[in-house]
Amino acid sequence: MPVLPPHHPITNSMNLIDKNNPLLAKIFETINNSPEKIITFAEYMNLCLYDPEYGYYNSAKIIIGNQGDFFTSSSLSSDFGELLAIQLEEFWQVLGKPSNFKLVEMGAGNGNLALTIINYLFNHYPNFASNIEYIIIEKSQTLKVKQQQLFSDNLANTIQIKWEDWDSIPDNSIIGCFFSNELVDAMPVHLIRYSHKKLEEIYLTEKGNQLLIKYDSLSSQDIYNYFEILDINFDKNIYPDDYHTEVNLNAIDWLSQVFTKLKQGYLLTIDYGYTAKKYYHPQRSQGTLKCYYQHRHHHNPYVNIGSQDITSHVNFTALEKYGELLGLSNLAYTKQALFLMSLGLGDRLSELSDGKMSLRKILQRREELHNLINPEGLGNFGVLLQTKNLTTIQSQFSLQGFY
Ligand SMILES: C[S@@+](CC[C@H](N)C(=O)[O-])C[C@H]1O[C@@H](n2cnc3c(N)ncnc32)[C@H](O)[C@@H]1O
């Protein structure tokens, strides 16, 4: 497969590969039905990932874990979910153990994380388990069905679990914790280019059954505002010509939805990403957009249309700054390795030397645990904790995962 920078125009050979791709036909239809006969890259990415019929996350091809295109912390072993469950229980304690505490997982993938958390809470924190309702918000209908199937096959306890859409949750109704693992990196982004001293956006159009790239002015004032709010100034003469990057406006809408629904409690975001300074560093001239196909990554979002994952890094500064503007407080930020070690991953590693396991099992467990804290991989993920309407005393509580 050719590996091309994200802005490289489609070539004939790629079109031959995709000639009979029904998603490409749908993308052309969307382009041709639009007033200007162009769509933004964000619209294109949304179709590639979330088209109800052929989008990657709605297709039969979506398998998260070793058998799929990529794995996540929760698909490696149950350790991630179990340690996270310890932190979630502590949130409940800090809020005074309310009887209507809700855990809202957004973007639950194959449902493994939810199942692990629920089972762990039931076995280790029955008091908490009997006081919660577990809600999943999932954009992909295919994954929602998979999650429901997993729960009907495995749920051996009485925790209430339900699937909701944003619209079905009343405003200011959730006391509890909204949380996600690798949700924000899966949101469609706007692709931006800085060229000849001005900002442009990347659009897609169609000509003679070919998908073509078009550069034009930014599709929304919100993108200019985004850079202004983050103090990223392209007029400073430090950016090279043909600089490419991304802007995730969907993350800002999502943040605002969480804020609207949360009455009191936490928003916990775990994902890979950078601060705004690092994200928009002049040397990061090709941005962070990445595609995953059969456990290999590359930078061409215009191949394997509907059969590959497309992601971009999370801008944690944007979540913090926009969160503050909305009225959230930024309580803590740490790295996944430190977060999990503080919650007891180190103890799990020590237990491996107690002589109770076979050597084979010890090696397997050690690899699983090390993967979660690998500083060049999952361990380097960011863990951002934001809160709404906590009292001063609640905010000052020293949380185990953030020591
Ligand atoms: C990369 S997967 C991560 C899955 C899972 N959290 C894990 O750790 O394995 C991204 C998940 O987010 C879902 N998703 C993407 N955008 C969403 C949104 N706006 N609301 C809810 N779910 C979303 C996808 O369908 C998918 O389930």
PDBQT file of the ligand as one rigid body, heavy atoms in Angstrom, charges set to zero:
ROOT
HETATM    1  C1  LIG A 501     -11.124   3.828  19.363  1.00  0.00    +0.000 C 
HETATM    2  S1  LIG A 501     -12.626   3.201  19.853  1.00  0.00    +0.000 S 
HETATM    3  C2  LIG A 501     -12.321   2.963  21.601  1.00  0.00    +0.000 C 
HETATM    4  C3  LIG A 501     -13.219   1.934  22.204  1.00  0.00    +0.000 C 
HETATM    5  C4  LIG A 501     -13.076   1.652  23.693  1.00  0.00    +0.000 C 
HETATM    6  N1  LIG A 501     -13.257   2.820  24.507  1.00  0.00    +0.000 N 
HETATM    7  C5  LIG A 501     -11.774   0.968  24.041  1.00  0.00    +0.000 C 
HETATM    8  O1  LIG A 501     -11.034   1.476  24.877  1.00  0.00    +0.000 OA
HETATM    9  O2  LIG A 501     -11.491  -0.097  23.476  1.00  0.00    +0.000 OA
HETATM   10  C6  LIG A 501     -13.676   4.633  19.776  1.00  0.00    +0.000 C 
HETATM   11  C7  LIG A 501     -15.094   4.371  20.241  1.00  0.00    +0.000 C 
HETATM   12  O3  LIG A 501     -15.788   5.620  20.342  1.00  0.00    +0.000 OA
HETATM   13  C8  LIG A 501     -17.030   5.524  19.640  1.00  0.00    +0.000 C 
HETATM   14  N2  LIG A 501     -17.400   6.919  19.302  1.00  0.00    +0.000 N 
HETATM   15  C9  LIG A 501     -16.791   7.768  18.454  1.00  0.00    +0.000 A 
HETATM   16  N3  LIG A 501     -17.360   8.987  18.487  1.00  0.00    +0.000 NA
HETATM   17  C10 LIG A 501     -18.346   8.914  19.406  1.00  0.00    +0.000 A 
HETATM   18  C11 LIG A 501     -19.276   9.849  19.939  1.00  0.00    +0.000 A 
HETATM   19  N4  LIG A 501     -19.320  11.113  19.495  1.00  0.00    +0.000 N 
HETATM   20  N5  LIG A 501     -20.146   9.434  20.884  1.00  0.00    +0.000 NA
HETATM   21  C12 LIG A 501     -20.114   8.163  21.335  1.00  0.00    +0.000 A 
HETATM   22  N6  LIG A 501     -19.267   7.223  20.870  1.00  0.00    +0.000 NA
HETATM   23  C13 LIG A 501     -18.383   7.605  19.936  1.00  0.00    +0.000 A 
HETATM   24  C14 LIG A 501     -16.711   4.585  18.514  1.00  0.00    +0.000 C 
HETATM   25  O4  LIG A 501     -17.846   4.073  17.884  1.00  0.00    +0.000 OA
HETATM   26  C15 LIG A 501     -15.926   3.527  19.297  1.00  0.00    +0.000 C 
HETATM   27  O5  LIG A 501     -16.784   2.712  20.062  1.00  0.00    +0.000 OA
ENDROOT
TORSDOF 0
